[in-house]
C-alpha cells in the first residue's frame, strides 16, 4: 500500500478536478491511502467529498496568499510524509512538485492535462525548467496530443513523458428520453443539440452560436456557467436565436446524465482540450457528435483504421460546421451509426480501469524502492 497526495490548483467542476477525484477513488479502492489537496476554492462543488483538503477557501489569491499557501504546502507534506505526490494543472504541478521536493517526498509525478502552449507565461517557464530538473521525476500526459505539445522542450523533460488516457465513471440515466426532457424542462418534441462545459474562451461558445444560427430549427441547450454567460446571451440575441438557445447553468452529476439522455446530438467547439470528459460521457451515452478537428479530439474519436465515430469540423470554418450540424439534424441513420460507433469505441479504448492502472503504475509500481532526489 502506498501513501499518496494529489495536489491540484483549485476546486471547481472542471474535468481535471473530476479526473483526480476518480484517480483517488480508484486507488483507494485498491488499498492505497490517497488524499487530494486543493490549493484554493473557485467553487465548493467537491467540498463534501471524503479525503480532501482545501488550503484557502477563496476564489482568488493575492501574491502574499500564494506564498503562504506554498509554505503551508511544504510544511504539510513534510508532516504527512507521503510516498508519492501527483500534481494536476500548472499551479498544482509547479507548487506541488517544488514543495514536495523541499519536503523530501521521494517520488514526484506531474500530470499535464492540457497542451503546454496553453499555460500562462510564468507557469510555462517554471514548468519547463522544473520538468527538466530533478524536481519532476515523471510526467503523465492525458493524451498523446498533449505529450506531443512538449516536442520542443529539453530532452531531460521529454524523456519523463508518458500517457494515461482518461476513463470515466459512467452510470446512464435510468429515465427515458421523454422523462429526461420533462425533468429538465425541455421541449418533448424538439430536436436538441447539447453542449457541456464552463463558459470560458477555450470552449469557443461564440463560434458555436454562430454555427447553430445556420441550422433551420431545433434547440441548442448548454449545460455550464461562467463569466462569459452575459456576453453569450447578448450574442444569441444579436443573432436572433435567443428563443432557440437554452442556457441551463451548472448541472450536477445526475442532471448531466439526464441531460445527455435528453439530447439528439452533442456539440463541442473547443479551441483545445487535453482529453474531454464531456466527450467521453457523450460517447458512453451513445450520442452522435460534432467536434473540433483538433489533435486531442482526433485521438479520442478516430480508431486505428482511421474511422471516426464523430463528425469533425475545422476550427473557424463556419460553413463546415453548419453543414455538419445540418447533416446530423437531417439524417437519422447517420446519427444512429455514429452513436453506436461512439459507444463501442469508448468501451474498447477509454475505460476507468485502464486509467487507474496507468496512475497506479506511475505512482506506485514505477516508484524506486529507495528515495530519489
DOLUM-92257 format. One record per residue (C-alpha): residue in one letter; x negated, y negated, z. Coordinates in Angstrom, 1 decimal. Layout:
! DOLUM-92257
> code u v w
> a X Y Z
...
This chain:
! DOLUM-92257
> code u v w
> x 0.0 0.0 0.0
> x -1.3 -3.5 -0.9
> x -0.5 -6.8 0.8
> x 0.3 -9.3 -2.0
> x 1.2 -13.0 -2.1
> x 2.7 -14.6 -5.1
> x 2.2 -18.4 -5.4
> x 4.4 -20.4 -7.8
> x 4.6 -24.2 -8.3
> x 8.2 -24.9 -7.3
> x 11.6 -23.3 -6.7
> x 14.3 -23.7 -9.3
> x 16.4 -21.5 -11.6
> x 13.8 -21.1 -14.5
> x 12.5 -17.9 -16.0
> x 9.1 -17.9 -14.3
> x 10.7 -18.0 -10.9
> x 13.1 -15.3 -11.8
> x 10.3 -13.2 -13.1
> x 8.1 -13.5 -10.0
> x 11.1 -12.5 -7.8
> x 11.6 -9.4 -10.0
> x 7.9 -8.5 -9.6
> x 8.2 -9.0 -5.8
> x 11.3 -6.9 -5.5
> x 9.8 -4.2 -7.7
> x 6.5 -3.9 -5.9
> x 8.2 -3.9 -2.5
> x 10.4 -1.0 -3.7
> x 7.2 0.8 -4.5
> x 5.9 0.4 -0.9
> x 3.8 -2.8 -1.3
> x 4.1 -5.7 1.1
> x 4.7 -8.8 -1.1
> x 5.8 -12.4 -0.3
> x 6.5 -15.3 -2.6
> x 5.3 -18.8 -1.6
> x 6.8 -21.8 -3.4
> x 4.7 -24.9 -3.1
> x 7.8 -27.2 -3.2
> x 11.5 -27.0 -3.9
> x 13.1 -28.6 -7.0
> x 16.3 -26.6 -6.3
> x 17.3 -24.4 -3.4
> x 18.7 -21.7 -5.5
> x 16.5 -18.9 -4.1
> x 16.5 -20.2 -0.5
> x 18.3 -17.1 0.8
> x 16.0 -14.6 -0.9
> x 14.1 -12.5 1.6
> x 10.3 -12.5 1.8
> x 9.8 -16.1 0.5
> x 8.3 -19.2 2.0
> x 8.6 -22.9 0.9
> x 5.8 -25.3 1.8
> x 7.6 -28.6 1.1
> x 11.4 -28.8 0.8
> x 11.2 -31.8 -1.5
> x 11.9 -32.1 -5.2
> x 8.7 -34.1 -5.9
> x 5.4 -34.5 -4.0
> x 3.2 -37.6 -3.6
> x -0.5 -37.2 -4.2
> x -1.1 -37.1 -0.5
> x 1.5 -34.4 -0.1
> x -0.2 -32.3 -2.8
> x -3.4 -32.5 -0.8
> x -1.6 -31.4 2.4
> x 0.1 -28.5 0.6
> x -3.2 -27.3 -0.8
> x -4.9 -27.5 2.6
> x -2.0 -25.7 4.2
> x -2.0 -23.1 1.5
> x -5.7 -22.3 2.1
> x -5.1 -22.1 5.8
> x -2.0 -19.8 5.4
> x -3.8 -17.5 3.0
> x -6.8 -17.2 5.4
> x -4.4 -16.3 8.2
> x -2.3 -13.8 6.1
> x -5.4 -12.2 4.6
> x -3.7 -10.5 1.6
> x -5.4 -8.0 -0.6
> x -4.3 -9.8 -3.8
> x -2.8 -13.1 -4.8
> x -1.0 -13.8 -8.1
> x -0.2 -17.3 -9.4
> x 2.7 -18.3 -11.6
> x 2.8 -21.6 -13.6
> x -0.1 -24.0 -14.0
> x 0.0 -25.6 -10.5
> x 0.6 -22.2 -8.9
> x -2.5 -20.8 -10.7
> x -4.8 -23.8 -10.1
> x -3.8 -24.4 -6.4
> x -3.2 -20.7 -5.6
> x -6.3 -19.2 -7.1
> x -8.6 -22.0 -5.7
> x -7.1 -21.8 -2.2
> x -7.3 -18.0 -2.3
> x -11.0 -18.2 -3.3
> x -11.8 -20.6 -0.5
> x -9.8 -18.4 2.0
> x -11.7 -15.3 1.0
> x -8.9 -13.4 -0.7
> x -10.7 -10.6 -2.5
> x -8.5 -10.3 -5.7
> x -7.1 -13.2 -7.5
> x -4.8 -12.9 -10.6
> x -3.4 -15.8 -12.6
> x -0.3 -15.3 -14.7
> x 0.3 -17.5 -17.7
> x 4.0 -17.9 -18.5
> x 3.7 -20.4 -21.4
> x 1.2 -21.3 -24.1
> x -1.9 -23.1 -22.9
> x -1.4 -26.2 -25.1
> x 1.9 -26.9 -23.3
> x 0.2 -27.6 -20.0
> x -0.2 -31.1 -18.8
> x -3.7 -32.5 -19.4
> x -5.0 -32.3 -15.9
> x -3.7 -28.7 -15.4
> x -5.1 -27.7 -18.8
> x -8.6 -28.9 -17.9
> x -8.6 -27.4 -14.5
> x -7.1 -24.1 -15.7
> x -9.7 -23.8 -18.5
> x -12.5 -24.4 -16.0
> x -11.3 -22.2 -13.2
> x -10.3 -19.4 -15.6
> x -13.9 -19.3 -17.0
> x -15.3 -19.2 -13.4
> x -15.1 -16.5 -10.8
> x -12.0 -18.2 -9.2
> x -9.7 -16.4 -11.6
> x -10.6 -12.7 -11.7
> x -7.8 -11.6 -14.0
> x -5.3 -13.4 -16.2
> x -1.9 -11.8 -17.1
> x 0.0 -13.4 -20.1
> x 3.7 -12.9 -20.5
> x 3.3 -12.2 -24.3
> x 0.6 -11.7 -26.9
> x 1.6 -15.0 -28.4
> x 0.7 -16.7 -25.1
> x -2.6 -14.7 -24.9
> x -3.5 -16.0 -28.4
> x -2.8 -19.6 -27.4
> x -6.1 -19.5 -25.4
> x -8.1 -18.4 -28.5
> x -10.5 -21.5 -28.3
> x -11.2 -21.1 -24.6
> x -14.6 -19.8 -23.3
> x -15.4 -16.1 -23.7
> x -15.5 -15.9 -19.9
> x -11.9 -16.9 -19.9
> x -10.7 -14.8 -22.8
> x -12.2 -11.5 -21.5
> x -9.9 -11.7 -18.5
> x -6.7 -11.9 -20.5
> x -4.1 -9.1 -20.6
> x -0.4 -8.9 -21.5
> x 2.5 -7.8 -19.4
> x 5.9 -8.5 -21.0
> x 9.0 -9.5 -19.1
> x 11.6 -7.0 -18.2
> x 14.8 -7.9 -16.5
> x 17.3 -6.5 -14.0
> x 20.4 -6.2 -16.1
> x 23.9 -5.3 -14.9
> x 26.5 -6.2 -17.5
> x 29.7 -8.0 -16.6
> x 32.5 -5.5 -15.8
> x 35.1 -7.9 -17.3
> x 36.4 -7.6 -20.8
> x 35.6 -10.4 -23.3
> x 39.1 -11.8 -22.7
> x 38.8 -11.6 -18.9
> x 35.3 -13.2 -19.0
> x 36.7 -16.1 -21.0
> x 39.6 -16.5 -18.6
> x 37.2 -16.5 -15.6
> x 35.0 -19.2 -17.2
> x 38.0 -21.3 -18.5
> x 37.0 -20.7 -22.2
> x 39.5 -20.6 -25.1
> x 40.6 -17.0 -25.6
> x 40.7 -17.1 -29.4
> x 37.8 -19.5 -30.3
> x 34.6 -18.4 -32.0
> x 31.9 -19.3 -29.4
> x 28.2 -19.9 -29.8
> x 26.4 -19.7 -26.4
> x 23.1 -21.2 -25.1
> x 21.5 -20.8 -21.8
> x 18.7 -22.9 -20.3
> x 17.8 -26.1 -18.4
> x 18.3 -29.3 -20.3
> x 14.7 -30.2 -20.9
> x 12.7 -31.2 -24.1
> x 11.3 -27.6 -24.5
> x 14.8 -26.2 -25.3
> x 15.4 -28.7 -28.2
> x 19.1 -29.2 -27.4
> x 19.4 -32.3 -29.5
> x 18.5 -30.3 -32.6
> x 20.9 -27.6 -31.5
> x 23.7 -30.1 -31.5
> x 22.7 -31.3 -34.9
> x 22.7 -27.8 -36.3
> x 26.0 -26.9 -34.7
> x 27.6 -30.0 -36.1
> x 27.2 -28.3 -39.5
> x 29.5 -25.5 -38.6
> x 33.1 -25.6 -39.8
> x 34.7 -24.8 -36.5
> x 34.1 -22.9 -33.3
> x 32.7 -24.0 -29.9
> x 29.2 -24.4 -28.5
> x 29.0 -23.6 -24.8
> x 25.8 -24.5 -23.0
> x 25.1 -23.0 -19.6
> x 22.5 -25.1 -17.9
> x 21.9 -28.6 -16.4
> x 19.2 -31.2 -16.2
> x 18.2 -34.8 -16.6
> x 18.9 -34.8 -20.3
> x 22.6 -33.9 -19.9
> x 24.0 -37.5 -20.2
> x 21.9 -38.1 -23.3
> x 23.1 -34.8 -24.8
> x 26.7 -35.6 -24.1
> x 26.2 -39.0 -25.8
> x 24.6 -37.3 -28.8
> x 27.6 -34.9 -29.1
> x 29.9 -37.9 -29.1
> x 27.8 -39.6 -31.8
> x 28.0 -36.5 -34.0
> x 31.8 -36.3 -33.4
> x 31.7 -32.9 -31.9
> x 32.3 -33.7 -28.3
> x 35.6 -31.7 -28.3
> x 33.7 -28.6 -29.6
> x 30.7 -28.7 -27.1
> x 31.2 -27.5 -23.6
> x 28.5 -28.5 -21.0
> x 29.1 -25.9 -18.4
> x 26.4 -26.8 -15.9
> x 24.3 -24.3 -14.0
> x 25.9 -20.9 -13.6
> x 25.0 -18.3 -11.0
> x 23.8 -14.8 -12.0
> x 27.3 -13.2 -12.1
> x 28.7 -16.1 -14.0
> x 25.8 -15.7 -16.6
> x 26.9 -12.1 -17.1
> x 30.5 -13.2 -17.7
> x 29.1 -16.0 -20.0
> x 27.2 -13.5 -22.2
> x 30.2 -11.2 -22.3
> x 32.4 -14.1 -23.5
> x 30.1 -15.2 -26.3
> x 30.2 -14.3 -30.0
> x 26.6 -15.5 -30.9
> x 23.6 -16.5 -28.8
> x 21.5 -19.5 -29.9
> x 18.1 -20.7 -28.7
> x 16.3 -23.6 -30.5
> x 13.3 -23.7 -28.2
> x 10.1 -25.5 -29.3
> x 8.1 -22.9 -27.4
> x 8.6 -20.1 -25.0
> x 6.5 -17.6 -23.0
> x 8.9 -14.8 -23.4
> x 12.5 -15.9 -22.8
> x 14.5 -14.1 -20.1
> x 17.7 -15.6 -21.6
> x 16.9 -13.9 -24.9
> x 16.3 -10.6 -23.2
> x 19.6 -10.9 -21.4
> x 21.4 -11.7 -24.6
> x 19.8 -8.6 -26.2
> x 21.0 -6.4 -23.3
> x 24.5 -7.9 -23.8
> x 24.4 -6.8 -27.4
> x 24.7 -10.3 -28.8
> x 23.7 -11.4 -32.3
> x 21.2 -14.2 -32.1
> x 19.8 -17.2 -33.9
> x 16.4 -18.1 -32.6
> x 13.5 -20.4 -33.4
> x 11.0 -18.8 -35.7
> x 8.0 -19.2 -33.4
> x 5.4 -16.6 -32.4
> x 6.9 -15.9 -29.0
> x 10.3 -15.1 -30.4
> x 9.0 -13.0 -33.2
> x 7.1 -10.9 -30.7
> x 10.3 -10.3 -28.8
> x 12.7 -9.5 -31.7
> x 10.6 -8.1 -34.6
> x 9.7 -4.4 -34.4
> x 6.6 -2.7 -35.7
> x 8.2 -2.2 -39.1
> x 8.8 -5.9 -39.5
> x 12.6 -5.7 -39.0
> x 14.2 -8.4 -36.8
> x 17.2 -7.9 -34.5
> x 17.9 -11.6 -34.8
> x 18.1 -14.3 -37.4
> x 15.1 -16.6 -37.1
> x 15.1 -20.2 -38.4
> x 12.1 -22.5 -38.8
> x 11.7 -25.3 -36.3
> x 13.1 -28.6 -37.6
> x 14.7 -27.0 -40.7
> x 18.3 -28.2 -40.2
> x 19.7 -26.6 -43.4
> x 18.2 -23.2 -42.5
> x 19.7 -23.4 -39.0
> x 23.1 -24.5 -40.3
> x 23.0 -21.6 -42.8
> x 22.2 -19.1 -40.1
> x 24.9 -20.2 -37.8
> x 27.5 -20.2 -40.6
> x 26.4 -16.7 -41.7
> x 27.0 -15.3 -38.3
> x 30.3 -17.2 -37.9
> x 31.4 -15.7 -41.3
> x 30.2 -12.1 -41.4
> x 31.3 -9.8 -38.5
> x 29.4 -6.9 -40.0
> x 26.1 -8.9 -39.7
> x 26.9 -9.8 -36.1
> x 27.6 -6.1 -35.3
> x 24.4 -4.9 -36.9
> x 22.2 -7.5 -35.1
> x 23.9 -6.9 -31.7
> x 23.4 -3.2 -31.9
> x 19.8 -3.6 -33.0
> x 19.1 -6.0 -30.2
> x 20.3 -3.6 -27.5
> x 18.2 -0.7 -29.0
> x 15.1 -2.9 -29.3
> x 15.2 -4.4 -25.7
> x 15.8 -0.9 -24.1
> x 12.9 0.5 -26.1
> x 10.3 -2.2 -25.5
> x 11.1 -4.5 -22.6
> x 12.0 -2.5 -19.5
> x 11.8 -3.7 -15.9
> x 9.8 -0.6 -15.0
> x 7.1 -1.5 -17.6
> x 6.9 -5.0 -16.2
> x 6.4 -3.7 -12.7
> x 3.9 -1.1 -13.9
> x 1.9 -3.9 -15.5
> x 1.8 -6.1 -12.4
> x 1.1 -3.1 -10.1
> x -1.9 -2.2 -12.4
> x -3.1 -5.9 -12.4
> x -2.7 -6.5 -8.7
> x -3.4 -3.1 -7.1
> x -4.9 -0.5 -9.5
> x -7.5 -2.8 -11.1
> x -8.5 -4.4 -7.8
> x -12.1 -3.4 -6.9
> x -12.4 -1.3 -3.8
> x -14.9 -3.8 -2.3
> x -14.4 -7.5 -2.1
> x -15.3 -9.5 -5.1
> x -16.3 -13.2 -5.2
